[in-house]
Amino acid sequence: MQTFFYSILHFLTDGLCAFALYARFSESGNWAQVLLFYDFCAFVLQMPFGAVMDLLRMRMPEKAERLPFVCALSGGVLTVAGAFLHPVILGIGNALFHVGGGIGTIREDRENHLDGAALGIFVAPGAMGLYLGTVFGQYYDAGWNARVLPLIAAVYLLLFLVFRLASGRREKERAAGTGPDRRPGAEPLRKTGRPAAYAAALCFLVVVLRSYTGFAVVFPWKEGFWPGFFCTLAVVLGKMAGGLLAARFGAEPVMTVSLVLSALGYCFSGTPAAGIAALFFFNMTMPVTLYMIADRFRGLEGFSFGLLTVALFLGVLPTFFGGAALMPGRLLGAAVSLLSLLMLLAAARLLRKDIRWKS
């Protein structure tokens, strides 16, 4: 249930942020600076916020079950405030929501033995929220935006209330012995060694490359609403499919098949069908990468989530500051797909080695 609500809220959070950025703040004379500050707050601050959440959950195990929702709700309130006040507040709210929602989803995934399937479902809707929020924020006039923004904010906060009421009912059922028996509390830190640290570094670099490629590769046919919509839909469905298939068949087979097919798709991405397929397969490894780190570094789920969002931010910077692509888009997408595959397979091997060493 948590994953369902957090996924909808993820769509609305990113949609509201994108809508507010383009509907309210894009007319400022320092638009590039606004975007940079927002992205820094929304992505980089997730790592310190996540570390603080991990610490609080360890220090207050009796409240560990509720803390992710409190963090996500705080982020939701700041997101709404930032939509009317300032993009920095907007970014901080976005970061807090992602940390709370990410930890809550990881927790439910683990409690239900879903092996990462819930992570793909949670992370996927944000891309569609960003796309639709950006489109509608740019398209309509200021008067329409001023009227619709309070409505979106009200629906957004109302959903948090519905989520809380539903969660409270489940807590009462659990206390009465009629609901699922899940023990509250944070898991103790799992011991890890150097192989796990090396694996985390490889996953970090993979996310940097994936983020860079996502912005550096531009499809010549991707103009207008519908091409952009179908590209975004491919990203959303790819993330969902990656988490679900990796839980069913294992991370390494899914990574291998998806990234090989991604490389092939990029080679022929001059046509829309191949380009959309490339995006679908390329994004399948996103939740798999996150699950590999979060599962091995148990007790540090918030920090693990934030670590990879820092990588996302770093990957955006070369394109943001006008750097030229390292090679033509088709070759770049194919090369990064295959390089990412080698790095992820090496990370998976290191994690297995770490598990054996610590067993």
Residue pairs with C-beta under 8 A, 6 or more apart in sequence:
1 108
1 166
1 167
1 170
2 104
2 105
2 107
2 108
2 167
3 105
3 108
3 109
3 118
3 121
3 122
5 159
5 162
5 163
5 166
6 72
6 101
6 104
6 105
6 122
7 121
7 122
7 124
7 125
8 125
8 159
9 72
9 76
9 97
9 101
9 156
9 159
9 160
9 163
10 97
10 98
10 101
10 122
10 123
10 125
10 126
10 129
11 125
11 126
11 128
11 129
12 129
12 152
12 155
12 156
12 159
13 75
13 76
13 79
13 93
13 94
13 97
13 98
13 126
13 129
13 156
14 94
14 125
14 126
14 127
14 129
14 130
14 133
15 128
15 129
15 130
15 132
15 133
15 152
16 79
16 80
16 83
16 129
16 133
16 152
16 153
16 156
17 38
17 42
17 79
17 82
17 83
17 90
17 91
17 93
17 94
17 130
17 133
18 129
18 130
18 131
18 132
18 133
18 134
18 137
19 83
19 133
19 134
19 136
19 137
19 145
19 149
19 152
20 82
20 83
20 84
20 87
20 90
20 133
20 137
20 149
21 34
21 35
21 38
21 87
21 90
21 133
21 134
21 137
22 133
22 134
22 137
22 138
23 136
23 137
23 138
23 140
23 142
23 145
23 149
24 83
24 84
24 145
24 149
25 31
25 34
25 87
26 34
26 137
26 138
28 34
32 320
34 87
35 320
36 320
37 87
37 88
37 91
38 87
38 88
38 90
38 91
39 91
39 313
39 316
39 320
40 91
40 313
41 87
41 88
41 90
41 91
41 92
41 94
41 95
42 90
42 91
42 92
42 94
42 95
42 98
43 95
43 309
43 310
43 312
43 313
44 309
44 310
44 313
45 91
45 92
45 95
45 306
46 95
46 98
46 99
46 305
46 306
46 309
46 310
47 303
47 306
47 307
47 309
47 310
48 306
49 71
49 95
49 96
49 99
49 302
49 306
50 99
50 102
50 103
50 301
50 302
50 303
50 304
50 305
50 306
50 307
51 300
51 302
51 303
51 306
52 302
53 67
53 68
53 71
53 99
53 100
53 103
53 302
54 186
54 299
54 300
54 301
54 302
54 303
56 63
56 67
57 63
57 64
57 67
57 103
57 186
57 302
58 186
58 188
58 189
58 299
60 67
61 184
61 185
61 186
62 184
62 185
64 184
64 185
64 186
65 107
65 184
65 185
67 100
67 103
68 99
68 100
68 101
68 103
68 104
68 107
69 100
69 104
69 163
69 164
69 167
70 100
71 96
71 97
71 99
71 100
71 103
72 96
72 97
72 99
72 100
72 101
72 104
72 160
73 100
73 160
73 164
74 93
74 96
74 100
75 92
75 93
75 94
75 95
75 96
75 97
75 98
75 99
75 100
76 93
76 97
76 156
76 157
76 160
77 93
77 157
78 89
78 90
78 92
78 93
78 96
79 90
79 93
79 94
79 97
79 156
80 93
80 153
80 156
80 157
81 89
81 93
82 88
82 89
82 90
82 91
82 92
82 93
83 90
83 149
83 153
84 149
95 309
98 305
98 309
99 302
99 305
99 306
101 122
102 122
102 301
102 302
102 305
103 301
103 302
103 305
105 118
105 119
105 121
105 122
106 118
106 119
106 294
106 301
106 305
107 301
108 114
108 118
109 115
109 116
109 117
109 118
109 119
109 291
110 295
111 182
112 118
114 247
115 246
115 247
115 291
116 243
116 246
116 247
116 251
116 287
116 288
116 290
116 291
116 295
117 243
117 244
117 246
117 247
117 248
118 243
119 243
119 287
119 290
119 291
119 294
120 239
120 240
120 241
120 242
120 243
120 244
120 246
120 286
120 287
121 240
121 243
121 244
123 239
123 243
123 286
123 287
123 290
124 235
124 236
124 237
124 239
124 240
124 287
125 236
127 232
127 235
127 236
127 239
128 232
128 233
128 236
130 232
131 228
131 229
131 232
135 225
135 228
137 145
140 148
170 179
170 180
171 179
172 179
173 179
174 180
174 181
174 182
186 299
187 298
187 299
188 298
188 299
189 298
189 299
189 300
190 296
190 297
190 298
190 299
191 358
192 296
192 297
192 354
192 358
193 354
193 357
193 358
194 354
195 350
195 351
195 353
195 354
195 357
196 296
196 297
196 350
196 351
196 354
198 347
198 350
199 292
199 293
199 296
199 346
199 347
199 348
199 350
199 351
199 354
200 293
200 296
200 297
200 304
200 307
200 347
202 343
202 344
202 346
202 347
202 350
203 289
203 292
203 293
203 308
203 343
203 344
203 347
204 307
204 308
204 310
204 311
205 311
205 343
206 285
206 289
206 340
206 343
206 344
206 347
207 289
207 308
207 311
207 312
207 315
208 311
208 312
208 314
208 315
209 315
209 336
209 339
209 340
210 282
210 285
210 286
210 315
210 336
210 340
211 311
211 312
211 313
211 314
211 315
211 316
212 315
212 316
212 318
212 319
212 336
213 282
213 315
213 332
213 333
213 336
214 315
215 315
215 316
215 319
215 320
216 318
216 319
216 325
216 326
216 329
216 332
217 266
217 269
217 325
217 329
217 330
217 332
217 333
218 329
219 227
219 231
219 269
219 270
219 272
219 275
219 329
220 270
221 227
221 270
221 271
221 272
221 275
222 228
222 231
222 275
227 272
230 272
230 276
231 275
231 276
231 279
234 276
234 277
234 279
234 280
234 283
235 279
235 280
235 283
237 280
238 258
238 279
238 280
238 281
238 282
238 283
238 284
238 286
239 283
239 284
239 286
239 287
241 280
241 284
242 254
242 258
242 283
242 284
242 285
242 286
242 287
242 288
243 287
243 288
243 291
245 254
245 284
246 254
246 255
246 287
246 288
246 291
251 288
251 291
251 292
251 348
252 345
252 348
254 284
254 285
254 288
255 284
255 285
255 288
255 341
255 344
255 345
255 348
256 341
256 345
258 281
258 282
258 284
258 285
259 281
259 282
259 285
259 337
259 338
259 340
259 341
259 344
260 337
260 338
260 341
261 277
261 281
262 278
262 281
262 282
262 284
262 333
262 334
262 337
263 333
263 334
263 335
263 337
263 338
264 278
264 334
265 274
265 275
265 277
265 278
265 279
265 280
265 281
265 282
265 333
266 274
266 275
266 278
266 282
266 329
266 330
266 331
266 332
266 333
266 334
266 337
267 274
267 330
267 334
268 274
268 330
269 275
269 278
269 329
269 330
269 333
270 330
278 333
278 337
281 337
282 333
282 337
285 340
285 344
288 344
289 308
289 344
290 304
290 305
290 308
292 344
292 347
292 348
292 351
293 304
293 307
293 308
294 301
294 304
294 305
296 351
296 354
296 355
297 303
297 304
325 332
326 332
327 335
